């Protein structure tokens, strides 16, 4: 696929997501009573992500659960995005793709009181994350690890909450012959702005340098 074709294809995917935004804005879920009941009885599940009304007592630790009263609307949206993004979502990155959509839904739920939550706003949170993923995929920056991002061409593994201070720990590697400093470099992760702090550890490892640093919320 040529670069022009790639650009045009991703532009088409972005356009389809904007069409989805219009449907969500008008709350046109495309769900008749039968489809609504079917999604409620059997919500969307796949790629280690499960939409449900309540997290089961015997939940699996490596699964991501979205517990919500809006199971039908979210199941409809996940199924729609599955079709829209099928050209770049594959067996290697599907867990990251759906996991990030689930993370966006759960962030929305945590930030709103139950009485202030509604399916339209939750779907918009998911659509914003899907657009970020599409833009990353277009630039070759969409990682199959949903806790990984790219800064200055360096893949950085993020461990939220993994530090006594700051927002978490960042771990990254670069070749021994090429010094790379990411200190104070800004980046966006899960829709929020952060910056890399000074290295805590710099360790040679198999012909590379491993760096570990705290990352902070920007501002």
C-alpha positions, -999 to +999 in steps of 0.1 A: +000+000+000+015+034-010+018+062+014-010+081-005-033+051-003-025+048+034-033+084+041-065+082+021-076+050+039-070+065+073-088+097+062-117+075+053-117+058+087-116+092+104-146+102+083-165+071+094-158+078+130-171+114+125-203+098+111-205+078+142-202+109+163-232+123+144-252+092+152-242+094+189-250+131+190-286+124+178-287+092+200-294+072+169-281+039+182-298+020+155-312-003+182-348-015+180-363-032+210-352-066+200-315-056+193-315-036+226-326-066+245-302-089+228-272-066+237-284-064+272-286-102+275-253-108+257-232-076+259-201-072+237-171-092+247-138-100+230-100-095+230-099-097+269-125-069+272-160-074+285-189-050+288-213-059+316-238-045+340-218-058+370-183-072+373-186-110+380-176-123+414-151-146+397-135-120+374-103-128+355-075-105+365-061-100+330-095-090+316-108-054+314-144-050+325-166-020+317-194-022+343-222+001+331-259+005+329-254+014+292-244-021+280-266-019+249-253+014+237-216+006+244-220-029+228-235-013+197-206+012+195-178-014+201-193-036+174-195-006+150-159+004+157-148-032+151-161-029+116-148+007+110-113-001+122-109-036+109-082-027+083-056-019+110-068-039+141-055-074+140-046-103+163-014-085+174-030-053+186-067-061+192-062-064+230-046-029+231-073-014+208-103-027+228-086-023+261-080+014+254-116+019+244-126+002+277-101+024+296-118+055+281-152+043+292-140+035+327-123+069+330-155+086+321-174+065+347-149+074+374-151+111+367-189+113+368-214+107+396-238+079+385-267+103+383-247+126+360-236+098+336-253+092+303-247+069+273-241+097+249-212+112+268-197+078+275-198+070+238-181+103+230-153+094+254-148+062+236-149+078+202-123+104+212-100+076+222-107+057+189-097+088+170-065+091+189-057+054+181-064+060+144-041+090+143-014+069+160-019+040+136-016+064+106+018+076+120+030+041+128+028+048+165+000+025+176+015+000+200+002-035+207+009-027+244-017-003+256+006+011+283+032+021+258+037+053+239+063+068+215+084+099+224+111+112+200+108+078+181+115+059+214+090+034+227+083+041+263+066+016+287+044+034+312+034+020+346+007+042+361+008+045+398+041+026+399+060+054+417+059+070+452+056+104+435+044+116+401+019+097+380+039+066+374+071+051+361+084+053+326+109+027+312+126+030+279+157+018+260+180+033+234+212+021+217+245+025+236+260+046+208+231+070+207+224+091+238+188+100+242+173+123+268+136+124+273+137+146+304+109+172+304+096+159+271+058+162+269+035+134+258-002+124+259-014+092+275-051+082+278-062+117+269-041+134+296-009+155+293+023+144+310+061+150+310+091+127+316+112+135+347+149+130+352+162+094+350+162+074+382+183+046+368+205+043+336+216+007+331+234-010+302+214-040+290+222-062+260+238-035+238+212-009+249+207+016+277+177+011+299+163+042+315+138+044+343+122+077+352+091+091+370+066+108+348+044+137+360+012+153+350+019+183+329+012+218+343 
